[in-house]
Amino acid sequence: MFALGELDWETAQKRVREMEAAADDPKIDEVRISLADASEKFLTDAEARQLSEATIYKYTLLFKRLKEFAQSRGIKFLDELDVDTLGAFRSSWKLGRWPV
């Protein structure tokens, strides 16, 4: 058995070439979700669920800080956030209240 469950070598290699070409396709960014879009959708949903004004404010502040952190690290897309990166974001918080 070859790559991806293919039974013959030529078919497997063709499939690998197709996958590599797709990975190099600039259109792939179209399916990635930006942090800005994800934040906006989250806040829109929070408002639709009629969460309290205080809760929405806290989410807005959190996303503002996340945006600043992400920009400082060159992060633009949601899929670029992993557990380690989010841990670094959390570690960057100062004790007490964030300035508005």
C-alpha positions in Angstrom: 0.0 0.0 0.0 1.3 3.5 -0.9 0.5 7.1 0.1 -3.0 7.8 1.3 -4.3 4.2 0.7 -3.5 4.2 -3.0 -2.7 0.8 -4.4 -0.4 1.7 -7.3 2.7 3.9 -7.2 1.8 6.2 -10.1 -1.6 7.0 -8.7 -0.1 7.6 -5.3 2.6 9.9 -6.7 -0.1 11.8 -8.8 -2.1 12.3 -5.6 0.9 13.6 -3.7 1.7 16.1 -6.5 -1.9 17.3 -6.4 -1.7 17.8 -2.7 1.6 19.7 -3.0 0.2 21.9 -5.7 -2.9 22.7 -3.5 -0.7 23.6 -0.6 1.1 26.2 -2.8 -2.2 27.6 -4.0 -2.6 31.3 -2.8 -6.4 30.7 -2.7 -5.8 28.6 0.4 -5.9 31.8 2.5 -9.5 32.3 1.4 -10.6 29.4 3.7 -8.5 30.6 6.6 -10.3 32.6 9.2 -8.6 35.8 10.3 -8.5 36.8 14.0 -10.4 39.9 13.1 -13.2 38.0 11.5 -13.4 35.4 14.2 -13.5 38.1 16.9 -16.2 40.0 15.0 -18.3 36.9 14.6 -17.9 35.9 18.2 -19.0 39.4 19.4 -22.0 39.4 17.0 -23.0 36.1 18.4 -22.6 37.3 22.0 -24.9 40.2 21.2 -27.4 38.0 19.5 -27.5 35.8 22.7 -28.1 39.0 24.6 -25.2 38.6 26.9 -24.8 41.4 29.4 -23.1 44.6 28.4 -20.4 44.0 30.9 -19.6 40.5 29.4 -19.5 41.9 25.9 -17.2 44.7 27.1 -14.9 42.1 28.6 -14.8 40.1 25.4 -14.1 43.2 23.4 -11.2 44.1 25.6 -9.9 40.6 25.5 -10.0 40.6 21.7 -8.3 44.0 21.6 -5.4 42.7 23.7 -5.2 39.4 21.6 -5.1 41.5 18.4 -2.2 43.5 19.8 -0.4 40.4 20.9 -0.9 38.7 17.6 0.3 41.7 15.6 3.5 41.8 17.7 4.1 38.2 16.7 3.0 38.4 13.0 -0.1 36.2 13.7 -3.1 36.9 11.4 -5.1 33.8 11.3 -7.0 31.8 13.9 -5.2 28.6 12.9 -1.9 30.1 13.9 -2.9 30.2 17.5 -1.9 27.0 19.4 -1.7 26.1 23.1 1.8 27.5 23.5 1.0 30.8 21.8 -2.1 31.2 23.9 -0.1 30.4 27.0 2.4 33.1 26.0 -0.5 35.5 25.5 -1.9 34.7 28.9 1.5 35.1 30.5 1.8 38.6 29.0 -1.1 39.8 31.1 -0.3 42.2 33.9 -1.9 41.8 37.3 -4.8 44.1 38.0 -6.9 45.9 35.5 -5.9 46.4 31.9 -6.0 50.1 30.8 -8.9 50.8 28.4 
